[in-house]
Amino acid sequence: MLKRIAQLFGVEALAIASGLGLTLLLLSPGSSDAIELGAYLGLSALISFAAVEVLIRSGVLASRMRLKYKITLAAGIGAGLAFLNAFAMSALMFVNTAHDLPMLLAILVFAAVIAGYAAVRMSSSISGSMSTLAHHARRLSGGDLSVRMPVAQGDPDVDEVATAFNEMAANLEETAAKKEQVEQSRRELSAAISHDLRTPISSARVMLEAIRDGVTSSAEERDEYLDRVLTQMKSLGSMVDDLFDLSLLDAGELRLDLHLTVVDELVDEALLSMQSTAQDKGLTLSAVVDEALGEAVMDSRQVRRVLLNLIQNAIRHTPPDGTVTVAANRVDDRVEFEVRDTGEGFDQADSARIWTRFFRSDPARSRVDDESAQSGLGLSIARGIVELHGGTISAHSSPSQGAAFRFWIPDGRSAVAAG
């Protein structure tokens, strides 16, 4: 309130000083006339400001009339106050009432008409911009996310609103696209999970029903059926574990346990874990580790899982008598790994899609046909773990030329030392 009063007195003082100063400069009136003029100007300013405050506080300009009418009314009030002030001051002090006053009245009326036209035109322009904004906003709310407001309309304020509207529409469009992509991924994931769960469950159920109904003719055959059921259950358990870990990665809730790790021992452990599977398929596993690699700070359990997923993938796609090689070396302040095979490879056009959950280069192949079948989430989980470490992973191949999966992670020793 005090700030508003100070503003009013400041504007009033400026108006009086301007009017009185110009009069003294142009007409050089006597001191008595100057004092009288100052008094008239002060009184007129008080009356004018009081009238403006009454109009504002009465809610006339805040009524539910359209914007262009509000702008026109505001301009009309300003012009009317100027008209009354000019006419009253002239009639009281300086104008000949017989000749000059009617002429001044005519000029003021003429000026008021021109000012009214200008106010209507300008208010229509602003109102038109607001109508355009309202039209585009209705289209946006109706689902048309491609709608955009024209900018460069000549009014910086309107252009600012148009730019903000366009940014909002672009953000909504991007969000909707991402939402649709996520929804599509969810549908594909649900379909893939349903298929991969249904197949081993149905197979296990059939074999268990056969055992219950006495279809098996010998203890050896029954044990074989039970072994196959156990294999299917292990496959299901692995898939459930993968889904759980993938959900943690998506939610950002998987936490790394960073500690000092001997890298060559980590590689040896991963190869040893897969040695039996590789031998059953007639494959050779080998390691090529830089002797100077030494130790690095990482989550050894998670990095080992990345290696296992990549080795399993290589074994699955490498024919008998093939080779799977794991290499590791240090480049600057990071550790680089590579898992390469002599298998069937893949089309380089699929190099981005292979990280997709449940992606199969050959859709006709089933992931539950043998013990080495996986959930189809291994590569996606591997990428998530590598990126969680702050590294990157990539794949390179061509059909019948084998495949190479490379990833690097930063050596976390500097981060641990800083912490």
DAUR-V132018 format. One record per run of one state. SS is the DSSP state (helix for helix, strand for strand, loop for the rest). FROM is the first residue (numbers start at 1). TO is the last residue. If there is no record, write none. Layout:
BEGIN
ss: {SS & SS}
from: {FROM & FROM}
to: {TO & TO}
END
This chain:
BEGIN
ss: {loop & helix & loop & helix & loop & helix & loop & helix & loop & helix & loop & helix & loop & strand & helix & loop & strand & loop & strand & loop & helix & loop & strand & loop & strand & loop & helix & loop & helix & loop & helix & loop & strand & loop & strand & loop & helix & loop}
from: {1 & 2 & 28 & 31 & 58 & 67 & 95 & 100 & 142 & 156 & 213 & 219 & 252 & 259 & 263 & 281 & 284 & 290 & 295 & 299 & 300 & 317 & 323 & 332 & 334 & 342 & 348 & 351 & 353 & 356 & 378 & 389 & 392 & 398 & 403 & 411 & 413 & 419}
to: {1 & 27 & 30 & 57 & 66 & 94 & 99 & 141 & 155 & 212 & 218 & 251 & 258 & 262 & 280 & 283 & 289 & 294 & 298 & 299 & 316 & 322 & 331 & 333 & 341 & 347 & 350 & 352 & 355 & 377 & 388 & 391 & 397 & 402 & 410 & 412 & 418 & 419}
END
